[in-house]
Amino acid sequence: MKTRICFVLLAVVLAAARVSPARTLFGQNYTALYYSYFDYGDGDKSYLDDGNGGSVLVNINHESDKDIQLGVDYVYSEGVRNLQDVEISTLCFRADMVHTFSESEKVKPYFNIGLRVLDMDVTGPATEKDDTDVGLGLGIGIEFELTPNLMAKISANHDNVGDDADYFTAMLGCWITDDLMGTIGIGRETDADSTYIQAGAVFAF
Protein backbone atom coordinates (compact mmCIF):
# COMPACT_ATOMS: atom_id res chain seq x y z
CA MET A 1 0.00 0.00 0.00
CA LYS A 2 2.77 2.45 0.93
CA THR A 3 4.55 1.68 -2.32
CA ARG A 4 1.38 2.40 -4.32
CA ILE A 5 0.88 5.72 -2.53
CA CYS A 6 4.48 6.77 -3.28
CA PHE A 7 4.12 6.03 -6.99
CA VAL A 8 0.78 7.85 -7.18
CA LEU A 9 2.38 10.91 -5.61
CA LEU A 10 5.25 10.71 -8.07
CA ALA A 11 2.79 10.54 -10.98
CA VAL A 12 1.12 13.71 -9.73
CA VAL A 13 4.48 15.48 -9.59
CA LEU A 14 5.32 14.34 -13.11
CA ALA A 15 2.01 15.53 -14.47
CA ALA A 16 2.53 19.00 -13.01
CA ALA A 17 6.19 19.41 -13.89
CA ARG A 18 7.31 21.68 -16.71
CA VAL A 19 11.07 21.46 -17.13
CA SER A 20 13.73 21.37 -19.81
CA PRO A 21 14.77 18.01 -21.32
CA ALA A 22 15.89 15.40 -18.83
CA ARG A 23 19.43 14.32 -18.18
CA THR A 24 20.89 11.41 -16.27
CA LEU A 25 22.77 11.98 -13.03
CA PHE A 26 26.00 10.46 -14.25
CA GLY A 27 28.56 13.07 -15.30
CA GLN A 28 27.12 15.83 -13.11
CA ASN A 29 28.06 17.47 -9.86
CA TYR A 30 25.27 17.00 -7.33
CA THR A 31 24.31 16.44 -3.71
CA ALA A 32 21.60 13.87 -2.92
CA LEU A 33 19.59 13.50 0.29
CA TYR A 34 17.54 10.35 0.90
CA TYR A 35 15.16 9.01 3.54
CA SER A 36 14.79 5.21 3.75
CA TYR A 37 12.13 3.02 5.36
CA PHE A 38 13.05 -0.65 6.04
CA ASP A 39 10.80 -3.70 6.42
CA TYR A 40 12.87 -6.63 7.75
CA GLY A 41 10.52 -9.41 6.66
CA ASP A 42 11.15 -12.96 7.89
CA GLY A 43 14.96 -13.03 7.80
CA ASP A 44 17.62 -12.89 10.52
CA LYS A 45 16.47 -9.40 11.54
CA SER A 46 12.76 -10.19 11.72
CA TYR A 47 12.78 -9.43 15.45
CA LEU A 48 13.33 -5.77 14.54
CA ASP A 49 10.47 -3.39 13.90
CA ASP A 50 10.56 -1.21 10.78
CA GLY A 51 13.82 0.73 10.43
CA ASN A 52 14.42 4.33 9.43
CA GLY A 53 17.49 5.80 7.81
CA GLY A 54 19.02 8.74 6.03
CA SER A 55 21.76 9.19 3.45
CA VAL A 56 23.86 12.02 2.08
CA LEU A 57 25.75 11.57 -1.19
CA VAL A 58 28.06 13.99 -3.00
CA ASN A 59 28.92 13.22 -6.62
CA ILE A 60 31.82 14.95 -8.40
CA ASN A 61 32.43 14.49 -12.12
CA HIS A 62 36.19 13.91 -12.34
CA GLU A 63 36.37 13.12 -16.06
CA SER A 64 33.74 12.71 -18.77
CA ASP A 65 33.43 8.95 -18.07
CA LYS A 66 34.30 8.91 -14.35
CA ASP A 67 32.57 10.22 -11.24
CA ILE A 68 33.76 10.27 -7.64
CA GLN A 69 31.15 9.67 -4.94
CA LEU A 70 31.36 10.25 -1.19
CA GLY A 71 28.45 9.22 1.01
CA VAL A 72 27.26 8.62 4.56
CA ASP A 73 24.36 6.28 5.44
CA TYR A 74 22.66 5.97 8.84
CA VAL A 75 20.00 3.42 9.83
CA TYR A 76 18.26 3.02 13.20
CA SER A 77 16.05 0.05 14.11
CA GLU A 78 14.53 -1.30 17.29
CA GLY A 79 12.56 -4.37 18.31
CA VAL A 80 12.21 -7.16 20.87
CA ARG A 81 14.27 -10.37 21.06
CA ASN A 82 14.21 -12.93 23.87
CA LEU A 83 11.70 -10.66 25.64
CA GLN A 84 14.25 -7.85 25.75
CA ASP A 85 14.40 -4.55 23.88
CA VAL A 86 16.91 -4.34 21.05
CA GLU A 87 18.31 -1.21 19.38
CA ILE A 88 20.68 -1.31 16.41
CA SER A 89 22.20 1.72 14.70
CA THR A 90 24.62 1.61 11.79
CA LEU A 91 26.73 4.39 10.31
CA CYS A 92 28.50 3.70 7.03
CA PHE A 93 30.95 5.88 5.12
CA ARG A 94 31.55 5.10 1.46
CA ALA A 95 33.88 6.42 -1.23
CA ASP A 96 33.48 5.20 -4.81
CA MET A 97 34.85 5.62 -8.29
CA VAL A 98 32.06 5.26 -10.87
CA HIS A 99 32.90 4.53 -14.53
CA THR A 100 30.44 4.50 -17.45
CA PHE A 101 30.71 2.40 -20.61
CA SER A 102 28.66 4.58 -22.97
CA GLU A 103 28.96 7.98 -24.62
CA SER A 104 25.19 8.15 -25.12
CA GLU A 105 23.46 11.06 -23.42
CA LYS A 106 20.36 8.97 -22.67
CA VAL A 107 21.71 5.56 -21.61
CA LYS A 108 24.53 5.22 -19.06
CA PRO A 109 25.56 1.69 -18.02
CA TYR A 110 28.22 1.85 -15.30
CA PHE A 111 30.16 0.03 -12.60
CA ASN A 112 31.39 1.30 -9.24
CA ILE A 113 34.07 0.21 -6.80
CA GLY A 114 35.09 1.74 -3.51
CA LEU A 115 35.81 1.73 0.20
CA ARG A 116 33.30 1.02 2.99
CA VAL A 117 33.71 1.81 6.70
CA LEU A 118 30.85 0.53 8.85
CA ASP A 119 30.27 1.28 12.54
CA MET A 120 27.52 -0.65 14.35
CA ASP A 121 26.13 -0.07 17.85
CA VAL A 122 23.88 -2.69 19.44
CA THR A 123 21.88 -2.51 22.68
CA GLY A 124 20.25 -5.73 23.93
CA PRO A 125 20.34 -9.30 22.54
CA ALA A 126 20.62 -9.44 18.75
CA THR A 127 22.20 -11.35 15.89
CA GLU A 128 24.49 -8.34 15.42
CA LYS A 129 27.22 -7.01 17.70
CA ASP A 130 29.08 -3.75 18.31
CA ASP A 131 31.78 -3.52 15.68
CA THR A 132 33.67 -1.31 13.23
CA ASP A 133 34.65 -2.90 9.92
CA VAL A 134 36.42 -1.83 6.75
CA GLY A 135 35.71 -3.45 3.40
CA LEU A 136 35.00 -3.01 -0.29
CA GLY A 137 31.87 -2.31 -2.28
CA LEU A 138 31.23 -3.34 -5.89
CA GLY A 139 28.27 -2.54 -8.10
CA ILE A 140 26.81 -2.31 -11.58
CA GLY A 141 23.87 -0.31 -12.85
CA ILE A 142 22.28 1.71 -15.61
CA GLU A 143 20.75 5.18 -15.82
CA PHE A 144 18.49 6.12 -18.70
CA GLU A 145 16.03 8.77 -19.84
CA LEU A 146 12.39 7.65 -19.94
CA THR A 147 10.65 10.89 -20.95
CA PRO A 148 11.78 14.52 -21.38
CA ASN A 149 11.61 15.05 -17.61
CA LEU A 150 11.90 11.53 -16.15
CA MET A 151 14.90 9.26 -15.63
CA ALA A 152 15.32 5.80 -14.14
CA LYS A 153 18.17 4.00 -12.43
CA ILE A 154 18.58 0.28 -11.75
CA SER A 155 21.53 -0.95 -9.69
CA ALA A 156 22.97 -4.04 -7.99
CA ASN A 157 25.62 -3.74 -5.29
CA HIS A 158 27.66 -6.08 -3.08
CA ASP A 159 29.37 -4.93 0.12
CA ASN A 160 31.75 -7.17 2.09
CA VAL A 161 31.97 -4.90 5.14
CA GLY A 162 30.61 -6.61 8.26
CA ASP A 163 28.35 -9.38 6.95
CA ASP A 164 28.31 -9.64 3.16
CA ALA A 165 25.27 -7.88 1.72
CA ASP A 166 23.67 -7.72 -1.73
CA TYR A 167 21.39 -4.81 -2.67
CA PHE A 168 19.08 -4.38 -5.66
CA THR A 169 17.47 -0.96 -6.19
CA ALA A 170 15.17 0.62 -8.77
CA MET A 171 14.70 4.39 -8.71
CA LEU A 172 12.66 6.97 -10.62
CA GLY A 173 13.74 10.60 -10.74
CA CYS A 174 11.84 13.66 -11.95
CA TRP A 175 13.53 16.98 -12.75
CA ILE A 176 11.30 19.53 -11.02
CA THR A 177 13.60 22.38 -12.09
CA ASP A 178 16.88 22.42 -14.01
CA ASP A 179 18.79 21.89 -10.76
CA LEU A 180 16.34 19.97 -8.54
CA MET A 181 15.23 16.37 -8.91
CA GLY A 182 12.73 14.46 -6.76
CA THR A 183 13.32 10.70 -6.46
CA ILE A 184 11.50 7.62 -5.24
CA GLY A 185 12.75 4.05 -5.25
CA ILE A 186 12.37 0.55 -3.90
CA GLY A 187 15.07 -1.96 -3.09
CA ARG A 188 15.87 -5.34 -1.63
CA GLU A 189 18.68 -6.58 0.60
CA THR A 190 18.62 -10.30 -0.18
CA ASP A 191 20.81 -11.62 2.64
CA ALA A 192 18.73 -9.96 5.37
CA ASP A 193 15.40 -10.57 3.59
CA SER A 194 14.60 -6.86 3.96
CA THR A 195 12.82 -4.44 1.66
CA TYR A 196 13.36 -0.70 1.65
CA ILE A 197 11.62 2.31 0.15
CA GLN A 198 13.56 5.52 -0.54
CA ALA A 199 12.47 9.06 -1.20
CA GLY A 200 14.84 11.93 -1.77
CA ALA A 201 15.99 15.08 -3.48
CA VAL A 202 18.98 15.73 -5.73
CA PHE A 203 20.54 19.20 -6.02
CA ALA A 204 22.75 19.71 -9.08
CA PHE A 205 25.49 22.33 -8.96
C-alpha positions in Angstrom: 0.0 0.0 0.0 2.8 2.5 0.9 4.5 1.7 -2.3 1.4 2.4 -4.3 0.9 5.7 -2.5 4.5 6.8 -3.3 4.1 6.0 -7.0 0.8 7.8 -7.2 2.4 10.9 -5.6 5.3 10.7 -8.1 2.8 10.5 -11.0 1.1 13.7 -9.7 4.5 15.5 -9.6 5.3 14.3 -13.1 2.0 15.5 -14.5 2.5 19.0 -13.0 6.2 19.4 -13.9 7.3 21.7 -16.7 11.1 21.5 -17.1 13.7 21.4 -19.8 14.8 18.0 -21.3 15.9 15.4 -18.8 19.4 14.3 -18.2 20.9 11.4 -16.3 22.8 12.0 -13.0 26.0 10.5 -14.3 28.6 13.1 -15.3 27.1 15.8 -13.1 28.1 17.5 -9.9 25.3 17.0 -7.3 24.3 16.4 -3.7 21.6 13.9 -2.9 19.6 13.5 0.3 17.5 10.4 0.9 15.2 9.0 3.5 14.8 5.2 3.7 12.1 3.0 5.4 13.1 -0.7 6.0 10.8 -3.7 6.4 12.9 -6.6 7.8 10.5 -9.4 6.7 11.2 -13.0 7.9 15.0 -13.0 7.8 17.6 -12.9 10.5 16.5 -9.4 11.5 12.8 -10.2 11.7 12.8 -9.4 15.5 13.3 -5.8 14.5 10.5 -3.4 13.9 10.6 -1.2 10.8 13.8 0.7 10.4 14.4 4.3 9.4 17.5 5.8 7.8 19.0 8.7 6.0 21.8 9.2 3.5 23.9 12.0 2.1 25.8 11.6 -1.2 28.1 14.0 -3.0 28.9 13.2 -6.6 31.8 14.9 -8.4 32.4 14.5 -12.1 36.2 13.9 -12.3 36.4 13.1 -16.1 33.7 12.7 -18.8 33.4 9.0 -18.1 34.3 8.9 -14.3 32.6 10.2 -11.2 33.8 10.3 -7.6 31.1 9.7 -4.9 31.4 10.3 -1.2 28.4 9.2 1.0 27.3 8.6 4.6 24.4 6.3 5.4 22.7 6.0 8.8 20.0 3.4 9.8 18.3 3.0 13.2 16.0 0.1 14.1 14.5 -1.3 17.3 12.6 -4.4 18.3 12.2 -7.2 20.9 14.3 -10.4 21.1 14.2 -12.9 23.9 11.7 -10.7 25.6 14.2 -7.8 25.7 14.4 -4.5 23.9 16.9 -4.3 21.1 18.3 -1.2 19.4 20.7 -1.3 16.4 22.2 1.7 14.7 24.6 1.6 11.8 26.7 4.4 10.3 28.5 3.7 7.0 31.0 5.9 5.1 31.5 5.1 1.5 33.9 6.4 -1.2 33.5 5.2 -4.8 34.8 5.6 -8.3 32.1 5.3 -10.9 32.9 4.5 -14.5 30.4 4.5 -17.5 30.7 2.4 -20.6 28.7 4.6 -23.0 29.0 8.0 -24.6 25.2 8.1 -25.1 23.5 11.1 -23.4 20.4 9.0 -22.7 21.7 5.6 -21.6 24.5 5.2 -19.1 25.6 1.7 -18.0 28.2 1.8 -15.3 30.2 0.0 -12.6 31.4 1.3 -9.2 34.1 0.2 -6.8 35.1 1.7 -3.5 35.8 1.7 0.2 33.3 1.0 3.0 33.7 1.8 6.7 30.8 0.5 8.9 30.3 1.3 12.5 27.5 -0.6 14.3 26.1 -0.1 17.8 23.9 -2.7 19.4 21.9 -2.5 22.7 20.3 -5.7 23.9 20.3 -9.3 22.5 20.6 -9.4 18.8 22.2 -11.3 15.9 24.5 -8.3 15.4 27.2 -7.0 17.7 29.1 -3.8 18.3 31.8 -3.5 15.7 33.7 -1.3 13.2 34.6 -2.9 9.9 36.4 -1.8 6.7 35.7 -3.4 3.4 35.0 -3.0 -0.3 31.9 -2.3 -2.3 31.2 -3.3 -5.9 28.3 -2.5 -8.1 26.8 -2.3 -11.6 23.9 -0.3 -12.8 22.3 1.7 -15.6 20.8 5.2 -15.8 18.5 6.1 -18.7 16.0 8.8 -19.8 12.4 7.6 -19.9 10.6 10.9 -21.0 11.8 14.5 -21.4 11.6 15.0 -17.6 11.9 11.5 -16.2 14.9 9.3 -15.6 15.3 5.8 -14.1 18.2 4.0 -12.4 18.6 0.3 -11.7 21.5 -1.0 -9.7 23.0 -4.0 -8.0 25.6 -3.7 -5.3 27.7 -6.1 -3.1 29.4 -4.9 0.1 31.8 -7.2 2.1 32.0 -4.9 5.1 30.6 -6.6 8.3 28.4 -9.4 6.9 28.3 -9.6 3.2 25.3 -7.9 1.7 23.7 -7.7 -1.7 21.4 -4.8 -2.7 19.1 -4.4 -5.7 17.5 -1.0 -6.2 15.2 0.6 -8.8 14.7 4.4 -8.7 12.7 7.0 -10.6 13.7 10.6 -10.7 11.8 13.7 -12.0 13.5 17.0 -12.8 11.3 19.5 -11.0 13.6 22.4 -12.1 16.9 22.4 -14.0 18.8 21.9 -10.8 16.3 20.0 -8.5 15.2 16.4 -8.9 12.7 14.5 -6.8 13.3 10.7 -6.5 11.5 7.6 -5.2 12.8 4.0 -5.2 12.4 0.5 -3.9 15.1 -2.0 -3.1 15.9 -5.3 -1.6 18.7 -6.6 0.6 18.6 -10.3 -0.2 20.8 -11.6 2.6 18.7 -10.0 5.4 15.4 -10.6 3.6 14.6 -6.9 4.0 12.8 -4.4 1.7 13.4 -0.7 1.6 11.6 2.3 0.1 13.6 5.5 -0.5 12.5 9.1 -1.2 14.8 11.9 -1.8 16.0 15.1 -3.5 19.0 15.7 -5.7 20.5 19.2 -6.0 22.7 19.7 -9.1 25.5 22.3 -9.0 
